[in-house]
Amino acid sequence: MEYRHTVHTANRDLNENFRSNDRGFGSQKGFGGDQNNDQSCSTRGGFTNENFRSRGRRGGGGRGGSFHSGDSDDTNSHRDFGRTGGNDDSGGNGFGRSGFGGDQNNDQSRSTRGGFTNENFRSRGRRGGGGRGGSFHSGDSDDTNSHRDFGRTGGNDDSGGNGFGRSGGRGGFGRRGDNDDSDNKRDFGRTGGFGRRGDSDDSENRRDFGRSGDSGGFGNFGRRGNNDESDGTGDFGRSGGGGGSENRRGFGRRGGFRGKNEEVGFESGKGQDDLGKADTGPKVTYVPPPPPDGEDDIFKHYQTGINFDKYDEILVDVSGVNAPPAILSFEDAELSETLTRNVYKAGYVKLTPIQKHSIPIVMAGRDLMACAQTGSGKTAAFLLPILAHMMKSGVAASQFKDIQEPEAIIVAPTRELINQIYLDARKFAYGTVVRPVVIYGGTQTSHSLRQIFQGCNILCATPGRLLDIINKEKIGLGKVKYLVLDEADRMLDMGFMEDVRKLLLSPGMPSREERQTLMFSATFPTPIQSLAREILKPDYLFVVVGQVGGACSDVEQQIIEVEEYGKRDKLLELLQHIGHERTMVFVKTKKKADFIATVLCQEKIPSTSIHGDREQREREKALSDFRTGQCPVIVATSVAARGLDIENVLHVINFDIPGDIDEYVHRIGRTGRCGNIGKAISFFDRRGDDEQKVVRGLVKVLTDAHQEVPAWLEEMAFSAHGMPTFSSHPSKFASVDSRKRGDFQEDNGYSNPGISQPAARAAEEEDWG
Ligand SMILES: Nc1ncnc2c1ncn2[C@@H]1O[C@H](COP(=O)(O)OP(=O)(O)OP(=O)(O)O)[C@@H](O)[C@H]1O
């Protein structure tokens, strides 16, 4: 059967242009503010250089239209583009010139309706920006009809290119994003330029955005996107506008993008598309189907692999004072009878190293920072002791109430990951009074609320949705005993730290002394550890599971030199060889993910894609098609790099190598899980910027995992600039407790210096041997 890949995202070409501003749109120079950024927009979709430059010079704020047509279904999807978006590019310069959506391979029938002229764009730009192109969104046509309205609503009439916001904010284009809430609609964009909300379903506390036009009235552009994704969905100009007058470059004072490596700069945080999507995009009506609830489905699991027993040989280092001893078996864990039964039903017979150490630590009430390899059972390492402890201390059976007070909150950076954690929690809690609930962005808020109202002991959430619910005062935090940050280094980096802070400062949230805080990840760079200490009790324990002979070497890693233009053919060659074995292909940009998936489908390799611009329904469908094997290939951005546990993924291909070595570690960790073996092949274009950034880290990761390091790669690593001392000797641990380095003064075992070191200090400072 031919599998058609649905491409539904639009102008993303700007991404590359804004790479240099990788804190996101508006963080410093602002969108368009940097003339260096304006070189390559828009041969495909997007705007012209010219436009950008104009906006940039004038203080930015302008934004090109974005056209999003959700997939109407998996068939005919390509046609949606054309119908929905499109531009009239009278100047021939750009926006939409070669087809909106950028990709000529995708469809030719765009640009029939809507849109503006290039000329207008330019005008807006020159006038001080703030302008925003129309945005037309036709949502999923198999979804509710309401989506279609957006197409009609969206878009702007730009009369003569005078620009939005020129006259002190009258011309603004105000809209609400995909709000569920009917209040406040008028606020947006009222004063100046264009204000928008992200698609967070909540209008409360977001009213500010875009509202307060600058005195010049030049389109403030403030937005707040989704906060709950790691893939860059949300974040430009998060704290409001700021664009405005000429000499104020940039909008969005703080900005900041989230998608570490998905797509940086403008496009990445929540790129061009995303803005468009939310601007006139449909109200979020998606209600995820309930997961199957038969016992067989709940306990469905895959087999541990041939290397599972090798876990016993791995070294583990525990630092901190008075660590309780490790346990050796599930019997030692003092789980309740039901819990023990569930563990066995889930196919767990032996503890993994991280479980041996974490379970007693958590049961003893200690705070924990735990670092263990991908796929080595970290989820159970925090869920089991929390559940055991909750049950021991007599958790109240959950019941329908308007305000629920969960005892545990678990946050993770992506929607799919938090859902997976929830399914594990549901599995282990099966037959007990404990009720886990999951809430995440991209779904109807009222659905999230309904889930909570029915009872909630363990709340699994992405940060954006969690904050929304807290702000709505629909949950009380006073009873929170456990706070878990999964993928903690990601949760504490620039993308999410602010949300985590907000969570910690939310009314009722117990102080660190009163709650137990647990952090888990496969990577823990030193700067992140120092941030973590603000959140953990001073006497927290640090557990690091070594990697010698362990899971890392279960992934055979290969780096092959391929220049950019040769990547496509190389990928096809590899996939033809791989056949139908499940493969994840990672690329840098959302657009590329769709493009490559489309190309593969054309080549009769059933493929799908997952990235932050896809509707949640599509993301879940893509993942499900991949899990079931209907699509043995999924092309993904870094949104799928962390945590996802999919059976039988035998190959990971880094079509684009990530610019961050931790990201690489997480990506390749989608294979070779739980004692199974896998292969990771990475394309390396020696002229690529990301390659330069990662080359030394790569040599180190390969060396530590006892993989062959190509001589050319080693040579490159030795001659690379700007890195601390480099060593290619293997080290036993992927991470080191930063307290051991003596970086901090001792006090009570270890000091707790508080926060403030920028998280951005790169992971490269870590572990150079
Ligand atoms: N003791 C165990 N016995 C058998 N299977 C286990 C055990 N512990 C965990 N697993 C299974 O191993 C797989 C990987 O576990 P998990 O997803 O928790 O890994 P992780 O360490 O969190 O990985 P990542 O770093 O990628 O998030 C899951 O399918 C899980 O059910």
The ligand as an ORCA input file, in Angstrom:
! r2SCAN-3c Opt
* xyz 0 1
  N      13.680     -3.676     35.229
  C      13.200     -3.735     34.008
  N      12.972     -4.924     33.413
  C      12.472     -4.992     32.163
  N      12.167     -3.924     31.411
  C      12.385     -2.713     31.953
  C      12.899     -2.561     33.263
  N      12.992     -1.253     33.533
  C      12.547     -0.613     32.440
  N      12.180     -1.484     31.490
  C      11.673     -1.165     30.139
  O      12.775     -0.597     29.429
  C      12.317      0.371     28.502
  C      13.092      1.664     28.692
  O      12.761      2.240     29.934
  P      12.598      3.820     30.106
  O      11.773      4.361     29.002
  O      12.180      4.063     31.493
  O      14.098      4.260     29.875
  P      14.798      5.667     30.192
  O      16.025      5.355     30.952
  O      13.818      6.583     30.808
  O      15.193      6.132     28.743
  P      15.379      7.622     28.151
  O      16.670      8.153     28.692
  O      15.439      7.409     26.691
  O      14.202      8.416     28.605
  C      10.834      0.524     28.752
  O      10.147     -0.225     27.771
  C      10.636     -0.088     30.117
  O       9.348     -0.617     30.284
*
